[in-house]
Amino acid sequence: MFNIKIISLILALLFISSFPAIPCSAAAISTHTYINGQVTVLSESRINISGVEYVIDKKCKYVMQYRKGRAFYEDPASYNNVRIGDNVTAKMTGGILYEIILERWKR
């Protein structure tokens, strides 16, 4: 014969397991997109890459990629390193760019 405590425990576990999993934060369900192209217009808060305008996050990370021989390297960069005509790859989440990679090796 089952004890009332065991039955209560089984019912409680069944009740808890019936709920769907809920992510802990919005970051758990967000995804990022990569944009490749050439910079056509540039301001501190917006950038136009191959004819499409994007908003730049205030904390945007800038990286400069270059090539020496067969190897690729990255150095920290800043907004001041971006020029019109540069080839870039940008990471976007929620319509805002949070990382811009300057592809100097494509020159």
Secondary structure, 3 states (H helix, E strand, C coil): CCCHHHHHHHHHHHHHHCCCCCCCCHHHCCCCEEEEEEEEEECCCEEEECCEEEEEEEEEEEEEEEEECCEEEEEECCHHHCCCCCEEEEEEECCEEEEEEEEHHHC
